[in-house]
Amino acid sequence: MTSAAALPQLDQRGTPPGGRRTASTIARALVALTKPRIIELLLVTTVPTMLLAQRGLPSLKLVLVTLVGGTLAAGSANTINCYIDRDIDAVMKRTSRRPLVVKGQGAIKPWEALAWGIVLGAGATLLLGLMANWLAASLADTAILFYIFVYTLLLKRRSPANIVIGGAAGCFPVLVGWAAVTGTVALPAVVLFAVIFLWTPPHFWALAMKFRKDYAAANVPMLPVVATPAQVARKILWYSYAMVAATLALIPYAGWIYGIMAAALGAWFLVEAHGLDARIRAAQPTESVDGAAPVSAAPMRLFHLSIAYLTLLFAAVAVTALLPWGRW
């Protein structure tokens, strides 16, 4: 992903000191607004889902259309999210150097970001609708609208359930991928949707524990801001067990080889989730300040592991979908 540090410092009108914005500066900033690293993780879930739906390799054209369409859709949602949240992005240290902030530190003006997000969404709709099918396009559009209106506008600044409910937007790529191949949404796709839905809170809450002060400064009620570290760790455990159970619910369709891999990966995830809970309980209350997680809790261990976990889980889906054996 393009680093915000690589972008030149701008005045409050979005213009580099001593000159006009260059095309390359604008292009890098527009790409950065789409949050490419988040998109990468979404695409990791799409291709294996398509392989499972096909029980083999879909056409290369369909895979490329779905990936590009999904990238445009996710980029649209992320860009409009940056447009809406530019005030809190400027307050939070973690996001203060994004390409678009209230004080004009970024390379893009607000209206340009909004227009870019709308164009990306329109492109996603047309590409998926015309070259895959309109069900896939409508699901991608639903994800965009859900992320913007339900998560960003309705929940993010109002409820600690923001990432639980709003995180559903990040689950739609599996539905889009399945629909692109089959023209329908079947039970296995719904199970994969549930897996990502249940994976999102442990993944994000671990990150939010690390950056609790950022969210508190921006008055964003992420769970680690409004709950104690022990309460957050306990909820992470609940969702982790539910997530692993959901992965095992795919076994009747994906087969026993997938089941072995899913069980092993799930055990790995649960060990780290329990480790986070144990570290927090062992440190409380001596290392906790103002409700923050103790330094020794190391919540980012679970955050990074969660990314590897999801990647490996969907790799298992892809591999077993291609194998001529290992099914029930």
Buried (B, 14 or more C-beta within 10 A) or exposed (E): EBEBEEBBEBEEEBBBEEEEBEEEBBEBBBBBBBBBEBBBBBBBBBBBBBBBBBEEEBEEEBBEBBBBBBBBBBBBBBBBBBBBBBEBBBBBEBBBBBBBBBEBBBBBBBEBBBBBBBBBBEBBBEBBBEBBBBBBBBBBBBBBBBBBBBBBBBBBBEBBEBBBBBBBBBBBBBBBBBBBBBEEBEEBBBBBBBBBBBBBBBBBBBBBBBBBBBBBBBEBBBBBBBBBBBBBBBBBBEBBBBBBEBBBBBBBBBBBBBBBBBBEBBEBBBEBBBBBBEBBBEBBEEBBEEBBBBEEBBBEBBBEBBBEBBBBBBBBBBBBBBEEEBBE
